[in-house]
């Protein structure tokens, strides 16, 4: 870790960067990458990683979603139950966990990986939303013994909480965008159906079946076929030869 004064200034810069990301158009993968890259650079840790809870899995799992590490041993796809390992403890207890030596801890499950990468100390910080819900864990590893101070932990908590806000906001924006696209697609399909019903005297179900078959035959989305129907009609109306 860096000197305390440099670390503090760096954390302020990190919080600023993450705050700016809240109102940006970053995709969730880009946002997570930004968080770990900025945090690792500021703190000088060997590895910084983000684990995010996947609530679509039953039972829920927490998965490694981002890290600045390029080691194949670390970046492989991994997941844990919410009661497993360090991340499981941090999630269920909603508080940071510090390990002075990961190889000496029963809670840390990946000792062979730690040996290969030379990881020694770590701290796990919960990502807690404004509603006090834990959505993930921020992990920081050092390559030499390190006693994380209260100041370092509190600053990392600030980064984690700010990150939680950014992640939730980004997910909401993505969901809103998807919903808008679905609504727009439905409008296009309905418009295309009406054109076919009017021009080809098809029933509603028959018109939709025609669009769907064209979609399958052409390997294009139903929306693309619907847009083609609308465009062809517009061109015909405009007298295009």
URTACOR-V720254 format. One record per pair of residues at least 24 apart in sequence whose ideal C-beta (glycine too) atoms are under 10 Angstrom apart, sorted by sequence separation. I is the first residue (numbers start at 0). J is the second residue. D is the distance in Angstrom with one decimal. If there is no record, write none. Layout:
I	J	D
I	J	D
//
This chain:
13	37	4.7
16	40	9.9
27	51	8.9
46	70	8.0
56	80	9.8
58	82	9.4
62	86	9.6
84	108	4.7
85	109	9.4
97	121	7.5
98	122	7.7
116	140	8.0
117	141	9.7
118	142	6.7
119	143	5.8
120	144	5.8
121	145	8.9
135	159	8.5
12	37	7.9
13	38	6.1
16	41	9.3
45	70	9.9
48	73	7.5
53	78	7.7
61	86	5.4
83	108	6.9
84	109	7.9
96	121	8.4
97	122	4.9
98	123	8.2
117	142	5.1
118	143	9.9
119	144	5.4
120	145	4.3
122	147	4.8
137	162	6.8
13	39	9.9
48	74	8.9
61	87	7.0
96	122	7.1
97	123	8.0
116	142	8.1
117	143	8.6
119	145	7.2
120	146	7.6
121	147	8.7
133	159	10.0
137	163	9.3
10	37	9.7
13	40	8.1
14	41	9.6
39	66	8.5
40	67	8.1
46	73	6.3
50	77	8.5
95	122	6.0
96	123	4.7
97	124	9.7
113	140	8.0
120	147	7.2
135	162	8.3
9	37	8.8
10	38	8.8
12	40	9.2
13	41	4.7
39	67	4.5
45	73	9.9
46	74	9.9
50	78	8.7
61	89	9.3
95	123	6.3
96	124	8.5
124	152	7.4
134	162	9.3
135	163	7.5
9	38	9.3
12	41	6.8
13	42	8.6
35	64	9.2
36	65	8.7
38	67	8.3
39	68	8.5
48	77	9.7
50	79	7.8
52	81	7.1
61	90	6.3
79	108	7.8
94	123	9.4
95	124	5.0
96	125	9.2
122	151	7.7
124	153	9.9
127	156	8.4
134	163	5.7
11	41	9.2
34	64	10.0
35	65	4.9
36	66	9.3
37	67	9.1
79	109	10.0
94	124	8.9
95	125	7.1
122	152	6.4
124	154	10.0
126	156	9.7
133	163	8.4
191	221	8.9
195	225	9.7
198	228	9.2
9	40	7.5
10	41	5.9
34	65	7.0
35	66	5.6
36	67	5.0
59	90	9.2
77	108	9.9
94	125	6.7
124	155	5.0
125	156	8.2
129	160	8.6
132	163	8.5
135	166	7.4
191	222	9.2
194	225	9.1
9	41	3.5
10	42	8.1
32	64	9.2
33	65	8.7
35	67	4.9
77	109	8.2
93	125	5.5
123	155	9.7
124	156	5.7
126	158	9.5
127	159	7.3
128	160	8.2
134	166	6.4
8	41	8.8
9	42	7.3
31	64	5.3
32	65	5.2
34	67	9.7
35	68	8.7
89	122	9.4
90	123	9.1
92	125	8.1
94	127	9.6
122	155	6.6
124	157	9.6
126	159	4.9
127	160	5.8
130	163	9.9
134	167	7.0
188	221	6.1
191	224	7.3
192	225	8.0
195	228	6.7
198	231	9.9
7	41	9.6
9	43	8.7
31	65	3.6
32	66	8.7
50	84	9.5
52	86	9.3
89	123	4.3
91	125	9.6
93	127	6.6
122	156	9.9
124	158	7.8
125	159	6.6
126	160	7.2
129	163	8.2
187	221	8.7
188	222	6.8
191	225	3.7
194	228	5.7
198	232	7.3
6	41	6.9
30	65	8.6
31	66	9.1
32	67	7.8
50	85	9.4
51	86	10.0
77	112	9.5
88	123	7.4
89	124	7.0
90	125	6.5
124	159	4.4
125	160	8.9
126	161	9.4
127	162	10.0
128	163	4.9
129	164	6.9
132	167	8.9
187	222	5.5
190	225	7.0
191	226	7.7
193	228	9.9
194	229	6.7
197	232	9.2
5	41	8.8
6	42	6.5
28	64	7.8
29	65	9.5
50	86	4.8
73	109	8.9
85	121	7.1
87	123	9.7
89	125	5.1
90	126	9.3
123	159	9.7
124	160	8.9
126	162	5.8
127	163	5.8
128	164	7.0
134	170	9.1
184	220	8.0
185	221	9.8
186	222	9.7
187	223	9.1
188	224	8.7
189	225	8.4
190	226	9.2
191	227	8.3
192	228	8.8
193	229	9.8
6	43	7.9
27	64	8.5
28	65	7.4
50	87	9.6
72	109	8.9
75	112	9.1
85	122	9.3
86	123	6.1
88	125	9.9
89	126	9.3
126	163	4.1
127	164	9.7
130	167	9.0
184	221	7.3
185	222	8.9
187	224	9.3
188	225	4.6
191	228	4.1
194	231	8.7
195	232	9.5
198	235	9.1
5	43	8.9
27	65	9.5
48	86	9.4
52	90	6.9
85	123	4.9
93	131	7.8
124	162	9.4
125	163	8.5
126	164	9.3
128	166	8.6
129	167	8.3
184	222	4.2
187	225	4.3
188	226	9.4
190	228	8.2
191	229	5.7
194	232	5.2
1	40	9.9
50	89	8.8
72	111	8.5
73	112	6.6
84	123	9.1
86	125	9.2
93	132	9.3
94	133	9.8
101	140	7.5
126	165	9.7
128	167	5.6
183	222	8.0
184	223	9.6
186	225	9.1
187	226	5.7
190	229	5.7
191	230	9.9
194	233	9.7
1	41	7.9
50	90	8.5
72	112	5.1
73	113	9.7
93	133	5.6
96	136	9.1
101	141	9.9
126	166	7.0
185	225	9.5
188	228	9.3
191	231	9.8
0	41	9.8
1	42	7.0
2	43	9.6
72	113	9.5
92	133	9.3
95	136	9.5
126	167	9.3
181	222	9.4
184	225	7.7
187	228	8.8
188	229	9.9
191	232	8.6
0	42	5.9
1	43	4.7
70	112	8.6
72	114	9.9
73	115	9.0
91	133	8.4
95	137	9.3
96	138	9.6
97	139	10.0
98	140	9.4
99	141	10.0
180	222	8.6
184	226	9.3
187	229	6.7
190	232	9.2
0	43	5.4
1	44	9.7
72	115	5.3
73	116	6.3
90	133	5.1
0	44	6.9
72	116	6.2
89	133	7.8
90	134	9.1
100	144	6.9
70	115	7.9
73	118	8.9
90	135	8.0
99	144	6.5
70	116	5.8
89	135	9.2
90	136	6.3
99	145	7.9
89	136	4.8
99	146	6.7
68	116	7.8
88	136	9.2
89	137	8.9
97	145	9.4
99	147	8.8
86	135	8.3
87	136	8.8
89	138	8.5
97	146	8.2
98	147	9.5
86	136	4.4
97	147	5.2
85	136	7.8
86	137	9.7
97	148	9.9
81	133	9.2
84	136	9.7
86	138	7.0
95	147	8.4
85	138	7.2
97	151	9.6
97	152	7.2
79	136	9.8
95	152	5.5
94	152	9.9
95	153	9.3
95	155	7.5
95	156	6.8
94	156	9.4
95	159	8.7
46	113	9.9
73	140	9.1
46	116	7.2
65	135	9.8
89	159	9.9
45	116	7.4
64	135	7.5
45	117	7.3
46	118	6.7
61	133	9.4
65	137	9.9
66	138	8.6
68	140	8.9
45	118	6.3
48	121	9.9
50	123	8.6
61	134	9.5
62	135	9.1
63	136	9.8
44	118	9.7
45	119	8.5
52	126	9.0
61	135	6.9
66	140	9.9
45	120	9.5
46	121	8.6
48	123	9.7
51	126	7.9
61	136	6.9
63	138	9.0
44	120	9.1
45	121	9.4
50	126	8.9
44	121	8.6
49	126	7.8
44	122	8.9
42	122	9.7
52	132	9.3
54	134	8.9
52	133	7.2
52	134	5.7
53	135	9.8
51	134	6.5
52	135	5.8
50	134	9.9
51	135	4.1
52	136	8.7
50	135	5.4
51	136	8.3
38	124	9.7
49	135	6.0
50	136	4.6
49	136	7.5
50	137	8.1
48	136	8.5
49	137	5.9
50	138	6.9
48	137	7.6
49	138	7.7
47	137	7.3
48	138	4.7
47	138	7.0
48	139	8.2
34	126	9.4
46	138	7.6
47	139	5.2
48	140	8.1
46	139	7.4
47	140	7.7
44	138	9.2
45	139	8.5
46	140	4.3
44	139	4.4
45	140	5.1
46	141	8.7
43	139	9.8
44	140	6.0
45	141	5.7
46	142	8.6
42	139	6.1
44	141	5.5
45	142	4.2
43	141	8.4
44	142	8.3
45	143	8.7
38	137	7.0
42	141	8.8
43	142	9.9
38	138	10.0
39	139	7.8
45	145	9.9
38	139	7.0
39	140	9.7
44	145	8.5
35	137	8.0
43	145	9.9
64	166	9.5
34	137	7.6
35	138	9.3
44	147	10.0
31	135	9.0
35	139	9.4
42	147	9.8
47	155	9.7
42	151	7.7
49	159	9.2
44	155	9.8
47	158	9.9
42	154	8.7
41	154	8.9
42	155	7.6
49	162	7.6
41	155	9.7
51	166	7.4
42	158	9.1
38	155	7.6
41	158	8.2
49	166	8.7
51	170	9.9
0	120	9.4
38	158	5.8
37	158	8.2
38	159	8.9
34	158	7.6
38	162	8.4
34	159	8.9
37	162	9.6
34	161	8.8
35	162	9.4
34	162	4.9
33	162	9.3
31	162	8.4
34	165	7.4
30	162	8.4
33	165	8.7
34	166	8.2
31	165	9.3
30	165	6.0
31	166	7.3
30	166	6.6
27	165	9.6
30	168	9.3
31	169	9.1
0	139	9.0
27	166	7.0
30	169	5.2
10	150	9.5
14	154	8.7
17	157	9.6
21	161	8.0
25	165	8.6
29	169	9.0
30	170	9.4
0	141	6.8
10	151	8.8
13	154	8.6
17	158	6.8
20	161	9.1
21	162	9.6
28	169	9.8
6	148	9.5
13	155	9.6
16	158	9.8
17	159	9.8
20	162	8.8
23	165	8.8
27	169	5.2
0	143	9.5
7	150	7.5
10	153	9.5
11	154	8.9
14	157	6.2
17	160	9.9
18	161	6.4
21	164	6.1
22	165	9.2
26	169	7.6
27	170	6.3
6	150	8.2
7	151	9.3
10	154	4.3
13	157	8.9
14	158	6.4
17	161	4.8
20	164	9.8
21	165	4.6
25	169	6.5
0	145	5.9
3	148	7.8
6	151	6.8
9	154	9.0
10	155	7.9
13	158	5.6
16	161	9.5
17	162	5.8
20	165	5.1
21	166	9.3
23	168	9.6
24	169	9.1
27	172	9.2
0	146	9.6
11	157	9.4
14	160	9.6
15	161	9.5
18	164	8.6
19	165	9.2
20	166	9.5
21	167	9.3
22	168	7.9
23	169	8.3
26	172	9.6
27	173	6.4
0	147	7.9
3	150	6.8
7	154	6.8
10	157	7.0
14	161	5.5
17	164	8.4
18	165	7.8
21	168	5.3
25	172	9.3
26	173	7.4
0	148	8.8
3	151	8.2
6	154	7.2
10	158	6.5
13	161	8.4
14	162	9.5
17	165	5.5
20	168	9.0
21	169	7.8
24	172	7.7
13	162	9.5
16	165	9.9
17	166	9.8
20	169	7.8
23	172	9.5
22	172	9.6
0	151	6.8
3	154	9.9
21	172	9.9
24	176	9.5
//
